[in-house]
């Protein structure tokens, strides 16, 4: 009888282990990123998950015919690690043996081994499984991993509990018509616009909860900042004093995230030439005041008193960069008319809500605020908006049987990554984008 007792010891080494093994014969595997044939010597560059490894083929010493190697073949190399300051990590492997594990059937349609692929975004997206192998493309999503890791680690350190909520629901959380409708075994269902109802429910269970997951918006747009499916980083916290507690928690996360990226993702940041923003403090400004400030400074007429237009967001970002040297700004007290029914109205002026957006370099990356926690107040607001409670019985139940003052937010992961990496299109920071025209790959 055979038994599996755990992870087997690796027979090949990792890139991180090379420095401690100079002068030793080792085995390493990877994909051939590129081959540079110099005659009697050739450089075979392996692509590993953590970076590139330079291997040296020497005619007469390496027991393999160089002509039999192809780019993108998966191989296993045996050789001696030596120091070479011109190689990645200052090390290279003088190859003695090569085993080909697999070979590509065709020539690559993209030059992924180039520093920049110099092709259109449309081509990169159509050939996404291949384009993502490019070193710079890969680095974007390692940084995105760091953002999510920072979100999760920080919130757990603040006594939050991670939850998983359904993405097929009976009713939309945000209202409106931007809902993907489904036939769910003969019943009407929708793809979740937000985990809002469920994360509020879980505040009544754990006090503080968070989730990272997909959300869906059936908006017929084709802009550089919108997707029909994106990843939302949500949290909800109970027993708050005000919606400023939510903004403070997000500021803490952003500070922690920047520290984590600087410490553990410096290689990717350097490769992409990214300088992290300073986040020691973030200014806040009321929605109506923000409109006035940019109208006065940039001579722009206020056209929509109930929402921010993309151009206004850019100008607000510009204003706070120029005046306070901040890449971030919290815009607070959005009009009640433009916020969901569950947003808490400002008791001082019910035309506005205790809510906010966080702008990062002139783009909204977060929406959040305090929620209504009083059962009767919630019913009254639904009635005032002419909304039916049908399909919301389970949501309303949590307030019927008592809920603490609470609030939360949702952060668009792809937009945050886009702004952090100074990309111009959110599709650049989405692994496999779903938009108005793209359903594959």
Backbone torsions as a table, in degrees:
resi	resn	phi	psi	omega
1	UNK	NA	127.0	176.9
2	UNK	-96.9	148.7	179.6
3	UNK	-131.7	147.1	171.7
4	UNK	-95.4	123.1	-173.6
5	UNK	-109.4	-0.5	-179.6
6	UNK	142.3	-172.8	-178.7
7	UNK	-64.9	131.2	179.7
8	UNK	-75.8	146.5	176.1
9	UNK	-59.4	138.5	179.5
10	UNK	-71.9	138.9	175.7
11	UNK	-90.0	-14.0	177.0
12	UNK	-114.8	156.9	-176.3
13	UNK	-93.1	165.1	174.5
14	UNK	-98.0	160.4	179.2
15	UNK	-57.6	-39.9	-177.0
16	UNK	-64.5	-19.5	-177.8
17	UNK	-88.8	-9.1	-171.3
18	UNK	-64.2	-38.8	-176.2
19	UNK	-60.0	-32.5	-178.0
20	UNK	-86.8	3.8	-174.7
21	UNK	-126.2	23.9	178.5
22	UNK	-59.5	133.0	179.8
23	UNK	89.3	-7.0	-177.8
24	UNK	-100.4	153.2	174.1
25	UNK	-85.6	126.5	-175.2
26	UNK	-133.9	169.5	170.8
27	UNK	-118.0	140.0	177.3
28	UNK	-144.9	147.3	178.0
29	UNK	-121.4	165.8	179.5
30	UNK	167.5	179.0	176.8
31	UNK	-96.1	142.6	178.6
32	UNK	-74.2	109.9	-178.3
33	UNK	-77.3	-43.0	177.0
34	UNK	-161.1	157.7	175.9
35	UNK	-124.7	125.0	176.3
36	UNK	-114.3	103.6	-176.5
37	UNK	-88.5	117.2	-178.5
38	UNK	-106.5	12.7	-177.4
39	UNK	108.1	-109.0	179.6
40	UNK	-74.2	-17.8	179.0
41	UNK	-124.6	143.3	176.3
42	UNK	-137.5	146.5	176.8
43	UNK	-103.7	120.6	177.5
44	UNK	-108.0	110.6	-176.1
45	UNK	-94.0	119.4	178.2
46	UNK	-92.5	141.5	176.3
47	UNK	-104.2	117.8	177.1
48	UNK	-112.8	167.2	-179.1
49	UNK	-60.1	-30.6	-176.7
50	UNK	-101.1	4.6	177.4
51	UNK	148.0	-169.4	-178.3
52	UNK	-100.4	145.9	178.2
53	UNK	-125.3	126.8	179.4
54	UNK	-88.7	122.4	176.2
55	UNK	-115.5	142.8	-175.6
56	UNK	-110.9	122.5	175.1
57	UNK	-95.7	127.3	179.7
58	UNK	-122.0	120.9	-178.1
59	UNK	-60.6	128.9	-179.5
60	UNK	91.4	-18.5	179.8
61	UNK	-108.6	-34.3	178.4
62	UNK	-89.7	124.2	-174.2
63	UNK	-82.2	70.1	-179.7
64	UNK	-172.7	149.5	178.1
65	UNK	-90.3	120.2	-177.3
66	UNK	-56.8	-31.4	-177.4
67	UNK	-64.7	-17.5	-178.8
68	UNK	-88.8	-0.1	178.6
69	UNK	-95.0	137.1	177.8
70	UNK	-125.5	145.7	174.7
71	UNK	-61.3	141.5	-177.5
72	UNK	77.5	2.5	169.6
73	UNK	-68.5	143.9	172.2
74	UNK	-91.5	124.8	-176.3
75	UNK	-132.8	163.1	170.8
76	UNK	-120.3	129.4	-175.2
77	UNK	-114.1	140.3	170.2
78	UNK	-120.4	130.0	-178.3
79	UNK	-174.3	-176.9	-176.6
80	UNK	-102.3	133.6	177.2
81	UNK	-81.7	127.9	176.8
82	UNK	-130.6	158.1	177.8
83	UNK	-80.2	136.6	177.5
84	UNK	-154.4	105.8	-171.1
85	UNK	-63.4	-22.4	-178.7
86	UNK	-84.1	-9.2	-178.4
87	UNK	-90.0	159.2	174.0
88	UNK	-55.4	136.4	-179.2
89	UNK	65.5	5.9	179.8
90	UNK	72.4	19.5	-177.2
91	UNK	-138.6	152.2	172.4
92	UNK	-144.0	167.5	179.6
93	UNK	-117.6	121.6	175.2
94	UNK	-83.2	108.9	-170.5
95	UNK	-74.5	136.7	174.5
96	UNK	-110.7	-40.9	-179.8
97	UNK	-135.0	151.2	176.6
98	UNK	-136.1	133.0	172.7
99	UNK	-118.1	124.1	177.2
100	UNK	-85.1	119.8	-178.4
101	UNK	-89.7	-33.5	176.1
102	UNK	-163.6	158.8	-179.9
103	UNK	-130.6	148.5	175.5
104	UNK	-71.8	149.8	179.0
105	UNK	-83.1	-24.7	-176.8
106	UNK	-138.0	166.2	175.4
107	UNK	-72.5	142.0	-178.1
108	UNK	-61.7	138.6	178.5
109	UNK	-80.1	-10.3	179.3
110	UNK	-130.9	147.7	175.9
111	UNK	-84.9	74.3	-174.6
112	UNK	-71.2	-15.7	-179.9
113	UNK	-83.7	-1.9	174.6
114	UNK	-77.9	151.8	179.5
115	UNK	-58.2	-46.8	172.2
116	UNK	-123.7	134.1	-174.5
117	UNK	-74.1	-18.2	177.4
118	UNK	51.4	50.6	175.8
119	UNK	-136.1	169.3	-176.2
120	UNK	-74.5	158.1	175.7
121	UNK	-60.8	-39.7	-179.8
122	UNK	-59.7	-41.8	178.6
123	UNK	-67.1	-42.7	178.5
124	UNK	-60.4	-38.0	-178.9
125	UNK	-75.1	-36.7	179.1
126	UNK	-68.3	-31.0	179.1
127	UNK	-109.7	36.2	-171.9
128	UNK	-54.2	-44.3	-178.3
129	UNK	-58.1	-29.1	178.9
130	UNK	-88.8	-44.4	-177.0
131	UNK	-57.6	-34.9	-177.9
132	UNK	-65.6	-13.3	178.2
133	UNK	-76.7	-15.6	176.7
134	UNK	-61.3	141.5	-173.6
135	UNK	-60.3	-42.2	-179.6
136	UNK	-70.6	-39.6	177.5
137	UNK	-61.4	-43.8	179.9
138	UNK	-61.4	-39.0	-176.4
139	UNK	-61.7	-35.6	179.9
140	UNK	-57.2	-42.4	-172.7
141	UNK	-86.9	-16.0	167.6
142	UNK	-69.0	-41.7	177.1
143	UNK	-64.0	-40.0	177.0
144	UNK	-61.7	-37.5	173.3
145	UNK	-57.9	-43.0	179.6
146	UNK	-63.1	-35.6	178.0
147	UNK	-63.5	-48.2	-179.8
148	UNK	-65.8	-40.6	177.8
149	UNK	-61.2	-41.8	178.2
150	UNK	-64.5	-40.4	178.4
151	UNK	-60.8	-48.9	-177.5
152	UNK	-65.9	-49.1	-176.1
153	UNK	-63.5	-42.0	-177.6
154	UNK	-66.0	-46.3	-177.3
155	UNK	-67.1	-36.4	175.4
156	UNK	-62.4	-37.3	178.3
157	UNK	-67.1	-19.1	179.4
158	UNK	-101.5	22.6	175.0
159	UNK	69.1	29.5	172.6
160	UNK	-87.8	152.0	175.7
161	UNK	-110.8	131.5	179.4
162	UNK	-80.0	135.4	-179.1
163	UNK	-127.9	166.1	175.2
164	UNK	-127.3	125.2	-177.6
165	UNK	-118.5	156.0	-176.1
166	UNK	-67.8	147.3	177.6
167	UNK	-105.1	-4.8	170.2
168	UNK	-110.7	117.6	-173.9
169	UNK	-131.3	168.1	-179.1
170	UNK	-84.0	-23.3	-174.2
171	UNK	-149.4	147.8	177.2
172	UNK	-73.0	147.7	-178.8
173	UNK	-87.1	-24.8	-173.8
174	UNK	-101.4	-10.2	-176.2
175	UNK	75.5	-171.2	179.3
176	UNK	80.6	-173.8	-176.0
177	UNK	-104.7	0.7	-175.7
178	UNK	-84.7	61.5	-174.9
179	UNK	-126.4	133.2	171.6
180	UNK	-82.6	119.3	-176.9
181	UNK	-95.1	144.5	-177.2
182	UNK	-128.4	154.0	168.2
183	UNK	-97.7	107.1	-176.2
184	UNK	-104.9	85.3	-178.6
185	UNK	53.0	45.6	178.2
186	UNK	88.0	-6.3	177.8
187	UNK	-105.1	154.1	176.7
188	UNK	-79.2	132.3	178.9
189	UNK	-144.4	167.0	179.0
190	UNK	-137.7	157.1	170.2
191	UNK	-79.9	138.1	-172.3
192	UNK	-64.1	126.4	173.0
193	UNK	-77.0	-21.7	-173.4
194	UNK	-170.8	153.8	172.9
195	UNK	-85.5	19.3	-168.4
196	UNK	-51.6	-55.2	-175.6
197	UNK	-61.1	-39.1	-175.6
198	UNK	-75.0	-38.2	-179.7
199	UNK	-71.3	-31.8	172.9
200	UNK	-65.3	-41.5	176.7
201	UNK	-55.2	-42.6	-174.7
202	UNK	-75.6	-15.8	171.4
203	UNK	-62.6	-34.7	177.1
204	UNK	-70.1	-10.3	-179.7
205	UNK	-104.2	-50.7	-173.0
206	UNK	-114.3	-1.9	-176.8
207	UNK	75.5	-49.9	-178.7
208	UNK	-132.8	125.7	-178.0
209	UNK	-138.1	157.9	174.4
210	UNK	-147.2	162.0	179.3
211	UNK	-153.5	146.0	168.7
212	UNK	-121.3	118.3	-176.7
213	UNK	-165.7	173.1	-178.5
214	UNK	-77.8	148.0	170.9
215	UNK	-132.7	159.3	-169.6
216	UNK	-130.9	132.0	178.9
217	UNK	-131.9	117.3	-178.4
218	UNK	-86.2	53.4	-179.6
219	UNK	-91.7	131.6	-178.5
220	UNK	-86.8	72.3	-178.7
221	UNK	-125.2	162.8	176.8
222	UNK	-145.8	63.5	-177.2
223	UNK	-108.7	174.2	-179.8
224	UNK	-80.0	-3.7	-174.3
225	UNK	-121.3	-2.5	-176.0
226	UNK	-114.4	147.3	172.7
227	UNK	-134.9	156.8	175.9
228	UNK	-90.1	-16.8	169.6
229	UNK	-136.5	126.2	176.8
230	UNK	-142.2	170.4	-179.7
231	UNK	-96.7	127.1	-179.2
232	UNK	-111.7	131.2	174.7
233	UNK	-101.0	105.6	-173.6
234	UNK	-111.3	144.5	164.4
235	UNK	-142.0	156.8	178.1
236	UNK	-140.9	134.7	-176.4
237	UNK	-135.0	139.1	-178.9
238	UNK	-98.7	170.9	177.6
239	UNK	59.6	42.8	178.0
240	UNK	-88.8	155.9	174.8
241	UNK	-88.5	-34.4	178.9
242	UNK	-162.0	172.7	179.4
243	UNK	-68.4	-14.4	176.1
244	UNK	-66.0	-24.7	175.3
245	UNK	-61.4	-34.7	179.7
246	UNK	-68.7	-44.0	179.6
247	UNK	-64.6	-38.1	178.7
248	UNK	-64.3	-40.0	179.8
249	UNK	-66.3	-40.3	177.9
250	UNK	-65.7	-39.7	177.5
251	UNK	-60.2	-42.5	177.5
252	UNK	-60.6	-41.9	177.7
253	UNK	-61.6	-47.0	-177.7
254	UNK	-61.8	-38.4	177.4
255	UNK	-65.3	-43.2	179.0
256	UNK	-64.9	-43.6	179.8
257	UNK	-58.6	-45.0	-179.6
258	UNK	-62.2	-40.4	178.2
259	UNK	-64.9	-41.1	179.5
260	UNK	-65.7	-44.5	178.9
261	UNK	-62.2	-42.1	-179.6
262	UNK	-63.8	-37.9	-175.8
263	UNK	-81.7	-42.2	-170.0
264	UNK	-115.0	-5.5	179.2
265	UNK	-127.1	28.7	-177.9
266	UNK	-64.8	-33.3	179.5
267	UNK	-61.5	-46.0	180.0
268	UNK	-69.0	-40.1	178.0
269	UNK	-61.8	-41.4	178.9
270	UNK	-66.8	-41.8	-179.1
271	UNK	-61.2	-38.2	-179.8
272	UNK	-92.2	0.8	178.6
273	UNK	56.9	49.2	-178.1
274	UNK	-103.4	129.9	172.4
275	UNK	-103.9	123.8	-178.3
276	UNK	-71.2	144.3	179.9
277	UNK	-73.3	155.5	173.2
278	UNK	-79.1	132.0	-177.6
279	UNK	-132.8	40.9	179.8
280	UNK	-71.6	-28.9	175.9
281	UNK	-157.9	149.8	-177.8
282	UNK	-123.5	124.8	178.7
283	UNK	-70.6	156.1	174.3
284	UNK	-130.2	148.0	-177.5
285	UNK	-148.0	143.2	176.8
286	UNK	-66.2	149.6	179.0
287	UNK	-53.1	-51.8	-177.2
288	UNK	-67.1	-35.8	178.2
289	UNK	-67.8	-40.0	179.5
290	UNK	-60.2	-41.4	178.4
291	UNK	-62.1	-42.5	179.8
292	UNK	-64.3	-43.7	-177.0
293	UNK	-59.2	-48.1	-177.3
294	UNK	-75.5	-28.3	176.6
295	UNK	-64.2	-43.6	-179.3
296	UNK	-70.7	-45.8	-173.7
297	UNK	-74.0	-36.5	-173.9
298	UNK	-111.0	11.3	174.8
299	UNK	53.4	50.5	-179.8
300	UNK	-117.2	124.6	-179.0
301	UNK	-68.3	138.1	176.2
302	UNK	-78.1	114.5	-175.5
303	UNK	-101.4	-35.7	-178.4
304	UNK	-121.3	107.5	-176.2
305	UNK	-78.1	-5.5	-173.4
306	UNK	-108.2	-9.9	-178.7
307	UNK	-153.3	167.7	176.7
308	UNK	-99.0	129.4	173.4
309	UNK	-81.2	154.1	-179.9
310	UNK	-51.2	-38.8	179.3
311	UNK	-65.5	-37.5	177.7
312	UNK	-65.7	-40.7	177.8
313	UNK	-58.8	-43.8	178.2
314	UNK	-60.5	-42.9	-178.6
315	UNK	-69.9	-36.2	175.8
316	UNK	-64.0	-43.6	176.5
317	UNK	-60.2	-42.0	178.8
318	UNK	-63.7	-43.0	-179.1
319	UNK	-58.9	-48.4	-176.0
320	UNK	-76.4	-19.4	171.4
321	UNK	-73.3	-43.4	-178.9
322	UNK	-70.8	-41.0	-174.0
323	UNK	-87.0	-32.1	-173.9
324	UNK	-128.7	4.1	-179.1
325	UNK	52.7	41.3	179.9
326	UNK	-117.6	132.4	175.8
327	UNK	-82.4	-11.9	-178.4
328	UNK	-117.4	151.3	170.6
329	UNK	-154.7	132.8	172.6
330	UNK	-86.7	122.1	173.6
331	UNK	-102.2	119.5	-171.3
332	UNK	-112.2	170.2	173.6
333	UNK	59.3	54.6	175.2
334	UNK	-67.8	149.8	179.4
335	UNK	-59.4	140.4	-179.8
336	UNK	-59.0	-31.9	-178.5
337	UNK	-58.8	-30.2	-175.4
338	UNK	-105.2	8.6	179.9
339	UNK	-114.5	154.6	-178.8
340	UNK	-61.8	162.6	-175.8
341	UNK	-60.1	-26.9	-175.8
342	UNK	-83.8	-3.4	178.9
343	UNK	-70.8	135.1	179.7
344	UNK	-73.6	124.2	176.3
345	UNK	-72.3	149.9	176.4
346	UNK	-70.6	119.2	-178.4
347	UNK	-62.0	-23.1	179.3
348	UNK	-76.1	-36.1	-179.2
349	UNK	-151.2	101.7	-172.6
350	UNK	-70.5	-1.3	173.6
351	UNK	-72.8	-18.1	-177.2
352	UNK	-118.9	163.6	-178.2
353	UNK	-117.7	160.0	174.6
354	UNK	-85.3	67.6	-174.9
355	UNK	-136.0	173.6	-178.0
356	UNK	-157.9	160.9	163.7
357	UNK	-121.8	147.2	170.7
358	UNK	-104.8	122.1	175.2
359	UNK	-97.8	135.7	178.3
360	UNK	-124.7	112.9	-176.7
361	UNK	52.4	42.7	173.5
362	UNK	81.8	17.2	177.4
363	UNK	-135.3	137.1	177.6
364	UNK	-69.7	122.4	177.5
365	UNK	-116.6	-11.8	-176.9
366	UNK	-142.3	141.1	167.9
367	UNK	-128.5	133.3	-178.4
368	UNK	-161.3	-176.0	177.5
369	UNK	156.2	-174.6	178.0
370	UNK	-86.3	144.4	-179.0
371	UNK	-103.8	157.3	170.9
372	UNK	-70.4	126.9	178.7
373	UNK	-112.6	-6.5	-180.0
374	UNK	-89.9	127.1	-174.6
375	UNK	-58.5	-50.6	-177.1
376	UNK	-67.2	-37.4	178.9
377	UNK	-62.3	-37.8	179.5
378	UNK	-67.9	-44.0	177.3
379	UNK	-61.0	-41.4	-179.8
380	UNK	-62.8	-39.2	-177.7
381	UNK	-72.7	-37.3	175.3
382	UNK	-60.4	-43.5	179.8
383	UNK	-65.4	-42.1	-179.1
384	UNK	-63.0	-29.4	179.9
385	UNK	-91.3	0.4	179.9
386	UNK	70.2	28.2	-178.4
387	UNK	-96.8	145.6	177.8
388	UNK	-88.7	148.1	176.3
389	UNK	-88.5	-1.3	180.0
390	UNK	-60.7	130.2	-178.6
391	UNK	87.3	-5.9	-179.5
392	UNK	-112.8	16.2	-175.8
393	UNK	-58.4	-41.5	-178.0
394	UNK	-71.4	-33.2	176.5
395	UNK	-67.5	-47.1	-179.0
396	UNK	-66.1	-25.4	179.6
397	UNK	-57.5	-36.4	-176.0
398	UNK	-65.9	-31.4	179.4
399	UNK	-83.4	-32.4	178.4
400	UNK	-59.5	-32.5	-177.7
401	UNK	-110.9	23.2	168.7
402	UNK	96.5	124.8	176.5
403	UNK	-140.4	145.1	177.9
404	UNK	-79.7	163.5	170.5
405	UNK	-55.6	131.9	-176.0
406	UNK	-154.0	168.4	178.7
407	UNK	-167.3	173.4	-178.7
408	UNK	-172.0	-167.1	-176.4
409	UNK	-156.6	169.0	171.4
410	UNK	-133.3	130.3	-179.9
411	UNK	-111.7	128.5	175.7
412	UNK	-77.5	109.7	-175.5
413	UNK	-60.9	-45.6	-176.3
414	UNK	-66.9	-38.0	177.3
415	UNK	-67.5	-41.4	178.2
416	UNK	-60.6	-44.5	178.5
417	UNK	-63.6	-43.1	179.7
418	UNK	-56.4	-48.3	-179.0
419	UNK	-69.5	-38.8	-179.7
420	UNK	-62.5	-38.2	-177.5
421	UNK	-93.8	2.1	177.7
422	UNK	58.6	38.8	173.5
423	UNK	-84.2	160.4	-176.7
424	UNK	-102.7	-7.8	-178.6
425	UNK	-140.5	131.2	-176.0
426	UNK	-64.3	-20.1	177.3
427	UNK	-67.3	-24.3	177.9
428	UNK	-65.2	-24.7	-177.4
429	UNK	-115.8	28.3	175.6
430	UNK	-123.0	124.8	-176.3
431	UNK	-55.4	-56.7	-179.5
432	UNK	-133.6	88.4	-172.6
433	UNK	-63.5	144.6	170.5
434	UNK	-120.2	115.0	179.3
435	UNK	-135.3	-166.9	-173.6
436	UNK	-56.8	-31.9	-174.7
437	UNK	-116.6	-4.1	-172.4
438	UNK	-119.1	118.7	175.5
439	UNK	-118.9	-7.2	178.8
440	UNK	-136.4	161.8	-8.7
441	UNK	-73.3	NA	NA
